[in-house]
Each structure stands twice: as C-alpha cells, then as structure tokens.
Amino acid sequence: MKRGKYELKKRAERQQETRLRIARATLELHEILGPALTTRSAIAQRAGVTRPTVYSHFPDDLTLGKACSSLEMSDNPLPDPEPWAEIPDPERRLRKALGDLYSYFRRRERLWANVLRDQEMLLDDPEALEADAEIMEPIFLHWERMRETLAAGWGPPDSPPGLLLGAIGLALDFQAWRAMTRTQGMSDEQAIELMVGMVRCAAGVAGPG
C-alpha cells in the first residue's frame, strides 16, 4: 500500500515537472518568436517531449496560455504597488513607480513587444480574443491596482478624474514607454520626467518653479 502511494506521488511529480517544462518552453518561444509563430511541434521539441504529450497536458491554447502567463508572472513579476502606497507624496510615488516599471519593461521588452504585436492578429477572431482576455485578466487586474494606487492624493479635488486616470494609464503603458525610448530616443529618466509632467498637468497641479 505504501509503495503504491509512493509510486503515485512520484508519477504526479513527474507529470508536474513535464507540465512545467512545457510551459517554460512555450514562454521562451513566445519571447523569441511571439505567440503567433509558436507551434506545438516547436514547443515539444524545446521541452524534450512529444507533440501528443503537449496536448495531453494542454489540450487547447487557453490552458497553455494560462500556464505560460502564470509562469511569467511568477518568474518575472510586475512591480508590486503596495510599497508605492507607503509614499504619501503623489509625485514622488509616481516617480518611484515609473522607475520600477520602466526597469521591468527593459528586462521583458522582447516578450511584451511580441505578445502585443501578435494580439493585433486576433482582432477578427472573437473566440481567440475572448481566450486572450481570459489569459491576460490577472495582468489587467494588477495594472488596475497600480493605476489606482498612483491616482491617490492628486489635487485639486474637482479635477476631472477620468483625465487623471487616463494620464496615469498612459504613463504605465508599455507601448507609450517604447515610443518614448525607442522611437524618440529618450532615456528612462527623460520618459519619467515627461510622464510626471503630463500627470501633473492632468491633475491640475502646477509644476516646480
């Protein structure tokens, strides 16, 4: 009986190891090629398993995408907004947040660029769009937490909240960061200055001097 339980445990561990290997191979290929060009055959080859094994663990793109996204969030988590909330001054808080986020963007730029590029291919496929939204939901929720944390404390109280939230959302946007740093050749520090000025303007707060 004990031996049977041991064998079941070892089998479950092997299955989990295989599942993780497949998810990691998928994530690596997404960073190299992008999701649209990542085939099950390529995943199987990189993970050292057969194509049917990939399907047995992940029968559809939704389950595979969720596992891949979860692994990325575990290996390379987005900046945590909780420490930002400890900074009472909203401008200092925003500067700290953008510094953390833009450093993250630099580390994971290739993956994010590929993922967002390939999302454009889903616009005419409602089913694929729905699956993609489900895969990305934890990331979207985290982004919303970041935005809400950074929106607190700006004044005056009668300033349009939609304008402020929109400005902060743009400051947190990967494509906006990439346009500033890659297209316009700005440094992260310059991009932060530009975004802080924009948010300050949206909040109706006068700049220094």
Secondary structure, 3 states (H helix, E strand, C coil): CHHHHHHHHHHHHHHHHHHHHHHHHHHHHHHHCCHHHCCHHHHHHHHCCCHHHHHHHCCCHHHHHHHHHHHHHHHCCCCCCHHHHCCCCHHHHHHHHHHHHHHHHHHCHHHHHHHHHHHHHHCCCHHHHHHHHHHHHHHHHHHHHHHHHHHCCCCCCCCCHHHHHHHHHHHCCHHHHHHHHHHCCCCHHHHHHHHHHHHHHHCCCCCCC
